[in-house]
Amino acid sequence: MTTIFISRSASGVSLSLPFSDPIWRKPQAASRFQSLLSTGEPADIVVVGGGIMGLSTALHAARLGMSVQVLDAGEIGQGASGLNGGQVIPGLKYDPEWLLEHFGQERGETLVNFAASTADAVFELIRDERLAVPFVRNGWIQAAHTEMALKAAANRDRQWRARGADVSLLSAAEIGSMTGARGYLGGWLDLRAGVIDPLAYTSELARVATAAGVRIAEHHKVTRLGKTAGTWRVSTENGAELQAKAVVLATNAYTDGLVPGLARSIVPLHSFQIATAPLPPDLAATILPEGQAVSDSRRILVYYRKSPDGRLVLGGRGRMALPTGAGDWAHLERALLRLYPALSGITIEKRWFGRVAMTPDHLPHIHEPEPGLVAVAGCQGRGVGLMTALGGRIATYLSNGDARQLPFPLSPIRPIPFHAFRQVGVAATIAWYRLLDALEH
């Protein structure tokens, strides 16, 4: 019998299993955070969730002169913020022309400009705050495996190139040389992007936020929010009682019933990842020699990169339930060998997963169901850059109340009809798309 030990946090879930072993490791000097404001000492902001979104909001709010308390039910970096693939990708799922059409000229331009800046927000933060975060900023490749995907890449290239972005189309020969992978007809290179160590990044965000005056308390699960005479009261499982002028809910895919309807407005998905043993020098020289990140164009895409210690890291959608054995990562091992047959003799040494949130319209949502209560949900695969940049905007909004600071309009919480059945439908769709992808080779 296999025993599963699960620890849950406002920012994630980690499994203590022999076959669930993330490649990322906390820096040896990483702190334990147990700093709580004194009872009766009100904060300007209480942030629920110590992932990238929560920590970015906290850091920027502190720099604006606000007192901030971060509460996380687990440990900093334990969830998807520390377990993701570390790809820092600008933009949204939608291109500039779509955003302009659907949001209008003024809001659309705001969104396009914001989307273009999200990767900059990460790399500028690393530079300006001198974060001890391994990174490579040589771009992100969107790899096309069909003619239709190639046309979509050309359309995206046209739109971003017209706005002065450092992007280019890749021929089959160019993408073959840059990735070393089989099966691509071409692709698109966005040099604004890059890769980081996500756990180091999350840990360093916590460190500099603390240095800026933010209080962070791990293992403090928030169980109740209430409001009395304009002051928010935040209760934790440990019995702590805090007061704040505003609350930011930054739990994303780990959202529970704290705010009515919010958990039913998103569909949580699991993103599974594997990492090879460090590649031999001859193979390492031919696989992603310049260190780009890659996402392919399949319906159930895979994404991959090299780690600082020379492993190939590949991820993609996994089963909806929690994994029960190493076989739950087998689909990624097949994808790895489809792309790189030469890796057939290389050991898969690491397997892990994190949880991400999907919204029905594939856009991030910002909600304010009551004045002073702000919730953000939906990273859509671009969480590192998106949530870093969005945290600064949320902090500014809370400091001056001007909603024009927000790139996305405030929207009401809209629970998904028949939410309990939605994940079943998503699982069936994933299985169907995976079959179609297989038929396309």
C-alpha positions as CSV (number, residue, x, y, z in Angstrom):
1,M,0.0,0.0,0.0
2,T,1.3,3.5,-0.9
3,T,0.9,6.2,1.7
4,I,0.3,9.7,0.6
5,F,1.1,12.6,2.8
6,I,-0.5,15.8,1.5
7,S,0.1,19.3,2.9
8,R,-2.1,22.1,1.7
9,S,-1.4,25.8,1.6
10,A,-3.1,28.9,0.4
11,S,-0.6,28.7,-2.4
12,G,-0.4,25.0,-3.1
13,V,-0.2,21.3,-2.5
14,S,2.9,19.2,-2.2
15,L,3.2,15.5,-2.0
16,S,5.7,13.7,0.2
17,L,6.1,10.7,-2.1
18,P,9.1,8.9,-3.5
19,F,7.9,9.7,-7.0
20,S,6.8,13.3,-6.4
21,D,10.1,15.0,-6.1
22,P,10.4,18.6,-7.5
23,I,13.6,19.7,-9.1
24,W,13.5,23.1,-7.4
25,R,14.9,23.4,-3.9
26,K,14.6,26.3,-1.4
27,P,17.7,28.3,-0.9
28,Q,19.6,27.0,2.2
29,A,19.2,30.4,3.8
30,A,15.5,30.6,3.2
31,S,13.7,31.8,6.3
32,R,10.8,30.3,8.2
33,F,8.1,33.0,8.5
34,Q,6.1,33.3,11.7
35,S,5.7,37.0,12.0
36,L,2.2,38.1,13.1
37,L,0.9,41.6,13.9
38,S,-0.2,41.9,17.5
39,T,-3.8,41.5,18.4
40,G,-5.4,45.0,18.1
41,E,-2.7,46.2,15.8
42,P,-4.7,46.7,12.5
43,A,-3.0,46.2,9.2
44,D,-3.7,48.2,6.1
45,I,-3.8,45.0,4.1
46,V,-4.1,41.3,5.0
47,V,-3.0,39.1,2.0
48,V,-4.3,35.6,2.0
49,G,-1.9,33.3,0.1
50,G,1.9,33.6,0.0
51,G,2.5,32.8,-3.7
52,I,3.8,35.2,-6.4
53,M,0.6,37.2,-6.6
54,G,0.3,37.6,-2.8
55,L,4.0,38.4,-2.3
56,S,4.2,40.8,-5.2
57,T,1.1,42.7,-3.9
58,A,2.5,42.7,-0.4
59,L,5.9,44.0,-1.5
60,H,4.5,46.8,-3.6
61,A,2.0,47.8,-0.9
62,A,4.8,48.1,1.7
63,R,6.8,50.2,-0.7
64,L,3.7,52.5,-0.9
65,G,3.8,52.9,2.8
66,M,1.1,50.4,3.8
67,S,1.3,47.9,6.7
68,V,0.9,44.4,5.3
69,Q,0.3,40.9,6.8
70,V,0.6,37.8,4.6
71,L,-1.0,34.6,5.8
72,D,-0.3,31.2,4.2
73,A,-1.8,27.9,5.2
74,G,1.4,26.1,4.3
75,E,4.9,27.2,3.5
76,I,6.1,29.8,1.1
77,G,6.7,28.3,-2.3
78,Q,4.9,25.0,-1.4
79,G,2.3,25.5,-4.1
80,A,2.2,26.2,-7.8
81,S,4.2,29.5,-7.4
82,G,7.2,27.4,-6.4
83,L,6.5,24.3,-8.4
84,N,5.8,25.6,-11.9
85,G,8.1,25.3,-14.9
86,G,9.6,28.8,-14.4
87,Q,8.7,30.1,-17.8
88,V,8.3,33.9,-17.8
89,I,6.1,34.6,-20.8
90,P,4.6,38.0,-21.7
91,G,1.2,38.5,-23.2
92,L,-2.1,36.7,-22.7
93,K,-3.8,33.8,-24.4
94,Y,-5.3,36.4,-26.7
95,D,-3.4,38.7,-29.2
96,P,-3.7,42.5,-29.4
97,E,-6.4,42.7,-32.1
98,W,-8.7,40.3,-30.1
99,L,-8.2,42.4,-26.9
100,L,-9.0,45.6,-28.8
101,E,-12.1,44.1,-30.4
102,H,-13.5,42.7,-27.1
103,F,-12.6,45.4,-24.6
104,G,-12.7,48.5,-26.8
105,Q,-10.0,50.9,-27.8
106,E,-9.2,52.4,-24.4
107,R,-9.4,49.3,-22.2
108,G,-7.9,47.1,-25.0
109,E,-4.9,49.3,-25.3
110,T,-4.4,49.2,-21.5
111,L,-4.6,45.4,-21.6
112,V,-2.2,45.1,-24.5
113,N,0.4,47.4,-22.9
114,F,0.1,45.6,-19.6
115,A,0.4,42.2,-21.2
116,A,3.5,43.3,-23.1
117,S,5.1,44.4,-19.8
118,T,4.7,41.3,-17.6
119,A,8.0,39.6,-18.3
120,D,9.8,42.9,-17.9
121,A,8.2,43.1,-14.4
122,V,9.9,39.9,-13.3
123,F,13.4,40.5,-14.8
124,E,13.4,44.1,-13.6
125,L,12.5,43.0,-10.1
126,I,15.3,40.4,-10.1
127,R,17.7,43.1,-11.2
128,D,16.5,46.0,-9.0
129,E,16.1,44.0,-5.9
130,R,19.2,41.9,-6.5
131,L,17.3,38.7,-6.1
132,A,19.3,35.5,-5.9
133,V,17.4,33.8,-8.7
134,P,19.0,31.8,-11.5
135,F,17.6,33.0,-14.8
136,V,18.2,33.0,-18.6
137,R,16.5,35.6,-20.8
138,N,16.9,34.4,-24.3
139,G,13.2,34.1,-25.2
140,W,10.3,31.8,-25.5
141,I,9.5,29.6,-28.5
142,Q,6.0,28.7,-29.5
143,A,6.5,25.7,-31.6
144,A,4.1,24.8,-34.5
145,H,3.5,21.2,-35.4
146,T,0.8,21.8,-38.1
147,E,0.2,24.3,-40.9
148,M,-2.7,25.8,-39.0
149,A,-0.5,26.4,-36.0
150,L,2.1,28.0,-38.3
151,K,-0.5,30.4,-39.7
152,A,-1.5,31.3,-36.2
153,A,2.1,32.0,-35.3
154,A,2.4,34.3,-38.3
155,N,-0.7,36.2,-37.3
156,R,0.6,36.6,-33.8
157,D,4.0,37.7,-35.1
158,R,2.4,40.4,-37.3
159,Q,0.4,41.9,-34.5
160,W,3.2,42.1,-32.0
161,R,5.8,43.1,-34.5
162,A,3.6,46.1,-35.5
163,R,3.9,47.2,-31.8
164,G,7.7,47.0,-31.8
165,A,8.0,43.8,-29.9
166,D,11.3,41.8,-30.3
167,V,9.8,38.8,-32.0
168,S,10.4,36.8,-35.1
169,L,9.1,33.8,-37.0
170,L,11.2,30.7,-37.2
171,S,11.6,28.3,-40.1
172,A,11.6,24.6,-39.7
173,A,15.4,24.6,-40.0
174,E,15.7,27.4,-37.4
175,I,13.4,25.8,-34.9
176,G,15.1,22.5,-35.3
177,S,18.5,24.1,-34.6
178,M,17.2,26.1,-31.6
179,T,15.3,23.3,-29.9
180,G,17.0,20.1,-31.3
181,A,13.4,18.6,-31.3
182,R,11.7,16.6,-34.0
183,G,8.4,17.3,-35.7
184,Y,8.0,21.1,-35.9
185,L,7.2,23.0,-39.1
186,G,8.3,26.3,-37.7
187,G,7.4,28.6,-34.8
188,W,7.6,31.9,-33.2
189,L,10.3,33.4,-31.0
190,D,9.5,36.1,-28.4
191,L,12.8,37.5,-27.0
192,R,11.0,39.3,-24.2
193,A,10.6,36.0,-22.4
194,G,12.9,33.8,-20.4
195,V,13.2,31.2,-17.6
196,I,13.8,31.4,-13.9
197,D,14.0,29.1,-10.9
198,P,10.4,29.6,-9.6
199,L,11.0,28.4,-6.0
200,A,14.1,30.6,-5.6
201,Y,12.0,33.5,-7.0
202,T,9.1,33.0,-4.6
203,S,11.5,32.6,-1.7
204,E,13.3,35.8,-2.6
205,L,10.1,37.7,-3.0
206,A,9.3,36.7,0.5
207,R,12.7,37.8,1.7
208,V,12.6,41.3,0.2
209,A,9.0,41.8,1.2
210,T,10.0,41.0,4.8
211,A,12.9,43.5,4.5
212,A,10.4,46.1,3.3
213,G,8.3,45.6,6.4
214,V,5.8,42.9,5.4
215,R,4.8,40.4,8.1
216,I,4.6,36.9,6.8
217,A,3.1,34.0,8.8
218,E,3.2,30.4,7.4
219,H,0.9,27.7,8.6
220,H,-1.9,30.1,9.2
221,K,-4.9,29.0,7.3
222,V,-7.6,31.6,7.1
223,T,-11.0,30.2,8.0
224,R,-13.2,33.2,8.2
225,L,-13.6,36.8,6.9
226,G,-16.0,39.3,8.4
227,K,-16.5,43.0,8.3
228,T,-17.5,45.3,11.2
229,A,-17.8,49.1,11.0
230,G,-15.6,49.2,7.9
231,T,-12.9,47.0,9.4
232,W,-12.1,43.5,8.1
233,R,-11.7,40.8,10.7
234,V,-9.6,37.8,9.6
235,S,-9.6,34.6,11.6
236,T,-7.2,31.7,11.2
237,E,-7.3,28.0,12.1
238,N,-4.7,28.7,14.8
239,G,-6.9,31.1,16.6
240,A,-5.3,34.3,15.4
241,E,-7.6,37.3,14.9
242,L,-6.4,40.1,12.7
243,Q,-7.9,43.4,11.6
244,A,-7.4,45.2,8.3
245,K,-8.7,48.0,6.2
246,A,-8.5,45.6,3.1
247,V,-8.1,42.0,2.3
248,V,-6.5,40.5,-0.9
249,L,-7.4,36.9,-1.6
250,A,-4.4,35.5,-3.6
251,T,-5.2,31.8,-3.4
252,N,-6.0,31.2,-7.1
253,A,-6.3,27.4,-7.8
254,Y,-6.4,26.6,-4.1
255,T,-9.4,28.9,-3.4
256,D,-11.9,27.4,-1.0
257,G,-15.2,28.6,0.4
258,L,-13.8,31.7,2.1
259,V,-15.5,34.0,-0.4
260,P,-18.9,32.7,-1.6
261,G,-18.9,31.5,-5.2
262,L,-15.3,32.2,-5.9
263,A,-14.1,28.5,-5.9
264,R,-16.9,27.6,-8.3
265,S,-15.9,30.4,-10.8
266,I,-12.7,28.5,-11.7
267,V,-11.7,25.0,-12.8
268,P,-8.5,23.8,-11.0
269,L,-6.2,21.7,-13.2
270,H,-3.0,19.8,-12.4
271,S,0.2,20.6,-14.2
272,F,2.6,17.6,-14.1
273,Q,6.3,17.9,-14.7
274,I,9.3,15.6,-15.2
275,A,13.0,16.3,-15.2
276,T,15.7,14.1,-16.7
277,A,19.1,13.4,-15.1
278,P,21.7,16.0,-16.1
279,L,22.2,15.6,-19.8
280,P,25.6,14.4,-21.1
281,P,27.6,17.2,-22.8
282,D,27.1,15.9,-26.3
283,L,23.3,15.8,-25.9
284,A,23.2,19.1,-23.9
285,A,24.9,20.8,-26.8
286,T,22.1,20.0,-29.2
287,I,19.0,20.4,-27.0
288,L,18.0,24.1,-26.4
289,P,21.6,25.2,-26.7
290,E,20.7,28.9,-26.1
291,G,18.4,28.1,-23.2
292,Q,15.0,29.2,-24.5
293,A,11.7,28.1,-23.1
294,V,9.4,26.2,-25.4
295,S,5.6,25.6,-25.5
296,D,4.2,23.6,-28.4
297,S,1.0,24.1,-30.4
298,R,-0.8,20.9,-29.5
299,R,-4.3,21.0,-28.0
300,I,-2.9,19.5,-24.8
301,L,0.4,21.3,-25.0
302,V,3.7,20.4,-23.5
303,Y,6.3,22.9,-22.3
304,Y,9.9,22.5,-21.7
305,R,13.2,24.1,-20.8
306,K,16.7,23.2,-19.4
307,S,17.4,23.7,-15.7
308,P,20.5,25.4,-14.4
309,D,22.1,22.1,-13.6
310,G,21.6,20.8,-17.2
311,R,18.4,18.7,-17.0
312,L,15.6,18.8,-19.5
313,V,12.4,19.8,-17.7
314,L,9.1,19.0,-19.4
315,G,5.5,19.6,-18.3
316,G,1.9,19.4,-19.3
317,R,-1.6,18.6,-18.2
318,G,-2.0,15.6,-15.9
319,R,-4.9,13.7,-14.4
320,M,-7.6,15.6,-12.6
321,A,-7.2,13.5,-9.4
322,L,-4.1,13.5,-7.3
323,P,-1.4,11.2,-8.6
324,T,-1.1,7.7,-7.2
325,G,2.1,6.4,-8.8
326,A,4.9,7.2,-11.2
327,G,2.7,6.0,-14.1
328,D,0.7,9.2,-13.9
329,W,3.6,10.9,-15.5
330,A,4.0,8.4,-18.3
331,H,2.3,10.6,-20.9
332,L,5.0,13.2,-20.4
333,E,7.7,10.6,-20.8
334,R,6.2,9.6,-24.1
335,A,6.1,13.3,-25.2
336,L,9.7,13.7,-24.2
337,L,10.8,10.7,-26.4
338,R,8.6,11.9,-29.3
339,L,10.5,15.1,-29.3
340,Y,13.9,13.8,-28.4
341,P,14.3,10.1,-29.3
342,A,18.0,10.3,-28.3
343,L,16.9,10.6,-24.7
344,S,15.6,7.1,-24.6
345,G,18.5,6.0,-22.3
346,I,18.4,9.0,-20.0
347,T,16.8,8.5,-16.6
348,I,13.8,10.5,-15.5
349,E,14.9,11.5,-12.0
350,K,12.2,14.0,-10.9
351,R,8.4,14.0,-11.0
352,W,6.1,16.5,-9.4
353,F,2.9,18.5,-10.0
354,G,1.2,21.8,-9.1
355,R,-2.3,23.1,-9.4
356,V,-3.3,25.9,-11.8
357,A,-6.7,27.6,-12.3
358,M,-8.6,28.0,-15.6
359,T,-11.4,30.5,-16.1
360,P,-14.1,29.9,-18.7
361,D,-13.0,32.9,-20.8
362,H,-9.2,32.2,-20.4
363,L,-8.6,35.6,-18.9
364,P,-7.5,36.6,-15.3
365,H,-10.4,37.9,-13.2
366,I,-10.3,40.6,-10.6
367,H,-13.2,40.7,-8.2
368,E,-14.3,43.1,-5.4
369,P,-17.4,41.5,-4.0
370,E,-17.3,44.0,-1.1
371,P,-15.4,47.2,-0.7
372,G,-11.9,46.4,0.5
373,L,-12.1,42.7,-0.5
374,V,-10.1,42.0,-3.7
375,A,-9.7,38.5,-5.2
376,V,-7.7,37.5,-8.2
377,A,-8.1,34.2,-10.1
378,G,-6.8,32.6,-13.3
379,C,-3.2,32.6,-14.4
380,Q,-3.8,30.8,-17.7
381,G,-0.3,29.4,-17.9
382,R,1.5,32.8,-17.6
383,G,1.4,33.2,-13.9
384,V,5.0,34.1,-13.1
385,G,4.9,37.3,-15.1
386,L,1.2,38.0,-15.0
387,M,0.9,37.8,-11.2
388,T,4.2,39.7,-10.6
389,A,3.0,42.6,-12.6
390,L,-0.6,42.4,-11.4
391,G,0.5,42.5,-7.7
392,G,1.9,46.0,-8.3
393,R,-1.4,47.2,-9.8
394,I,-3.5,45.7,-7.0
395,A,-1.3,47.5,-4.4
396,T,-1.7,50.8,-6.2
397,Y,-5.4,50.4,-6.5
398,L,-5.7,49.7,-2.8
399,S,-3.6,52.8,-2.0
400,N,-5.7,55.2,-4.0
401,G,-9.0,53.5,-5.0
402,D,-8.6,54.4,-8.7
403,A,-9.8,51.3,-10.7
404,R,-8.1,52.7,-13.7
405,Q,-4.9,51.4,-12.2
406,L,-6.2,47.9,-12.9
407,P,-5.5,46.4,-16.4
408,F,-8.5,44.2,-16.2
409,P,-11.9,45.5,-15.3
410,L,-13.4,44.6,-11.9
411,S,-16.0,41.8,-12.6
412,P,-18.6,40.1,-10.5
413,I,-18.0,36.5,-9.3
414,R,-19.8,34.2,-11.7
415,P,-20.0,30.6,-10.5
416,I,-19.8,28.1,-13.3
417,P,-23.1,26.3,-13.8
418,F,-23.0,22.7,-12.7
419,H,-19.5,23.2,-11.4
420,A,-19.3,19.8,-9.8
421,F,-19.6,18.2,-13.3
422,R,-17.3,20.7,-15.0
423,Q,-14.1,18.8,-14.0
424,V,-15.5,15.6,-15.3
425,G,-16.1,17.4,-18.6
426,V,-12.7,18.9,-18.7
427,A,-11.1,15.5,-18.0
428,A,-13.1,14.0,-20.9
429,T,-12.0,16.9,-23.2
430,I,-8.4,16.4,-22.2
431,A,-8.6,12.7,-23.1
432,W,-10.2,13.5,-26.5
433,Y,-7.7,16.3,-27.3
434,R,-4.8,14.0,-26.4
435,L,-6.1,11.4,-28.9
436,L,-6.4,14.0,-31.6
437,D,-2.9,15.2,-30.9
438,A,-1.6,11.7,-31.2
439,L,-3.2,11.3,-34.6
440,E,-1.4,14.4,-35.8
441,H,2.0,12.9,-34.6
